[in-house]
């Protein structure tokens, strides 16, 4: 019985880890990648709030692509003179998840 229980528990733990990682929400990724150092959901910090970004791009069918590019490469001038640094170290799929989340705020 012990011989079956240990592999079963190990398999369950690995499956749970994969599910937990796959379930990272845009908000989780924002925290993990340091975005919340400059942004908050509902108030301006250094950069605009996520709600302000969502409102600005509401109805813009090209918003997701624009924002993915902006997060990846950085930029300035849209929200003031403080530049947003590039985030080239963040995986493209994670940036897309974060941008989609921001646009739902």
KAVENNOR-V14982 format. One record per pair of residues at least 4 apart in sequence whose C-alpha atoms are under 7 Angstrom apart, sorted by sequence separation. I is the first residue (numbers start at 1). J is the second residue. D is the distance in whole Angstrom. If there is no record, write none. Layout:
<<I:J:D> <I:J:D>>
This chain:
<<1:5:6> <2:6:6> <4:8:6> <5:9:6> <6:10:6> <7:11:6> <8:12:6> <9:13:6> <10:14:6> <11:15:6> <12:16:6> <13:17:6> <14:18:6> <15:19:6> <16:20:6> <17:21:6> <18:22:6> <19:23:6> <20:24:7> <24:28:6> <25:29:6> <26:30:6> <27:31:6> <28:32:6> <29:33:6> <30:34:6> <31:35:6> <35:39:6> <36:40:6> <40:44:7> <44:48:5> <48:52:6> <49:53:6> <50:54:6> <51:55:6> <52:56:6> <53:57:6> <54:58:6> <62:66:6> <63:67:6> <64:68:6> <65:69:6> <66:70:6> <67:71:6> <68:72:6> <69:73:6> <70:74:5> <76:80:7> <77:81:5> <90:94:7> <91:95:6> <92:96:6> <93:97:6> <94:98:6> <95:99:6> <96:100:6> <97:101:6> <98:102:6> <99:103:6> <100:104:7> <101:105:7> <24:29:6> <30:35:5> <31:36:6> <39:44:7> <40:45:7> <44:49:5> <48:53:7> <70:75:6> <76:81:6> <90:95:7> <30:36:6> <39:45:5> <43:49:5> <57:63:6> <76:82:6> <38:45:5> <39:46:6> <42:49:5> <76:83:4> <38:46:5> <39:47:5> <41:49:5> <42:50:6> <75:83:6> <76:84:6> <38:47:5> <39:48:6> <40:49:5> <41:50:5> <42:51:6> <75:84:5> <39:49:6> <40:50:6> <41:51:6> <74:84:5> <75:85:7> <39:50:7> <74:85:5> <74:86:4> <73:86:4> <74:87:7> <72:86:5> <73:87:6> <71:86:6> <72:87:5> <73:88:7> <71:87:6> <72:88:5> <68:95:6> <68:96:6> <48:79:7> <68:99:6> <67:99:7> <64:99:6> <64:100:7> <54:102:6> <54:103:5> <54:104:7> <54:105:6> <50:102:5> <51:105:5> <50:105:6> <29:94:7> <30:98:6> <29:98:7> <26:97:5> <27:98:7> <26:98:4> <27:101:7> <26:101:5>>
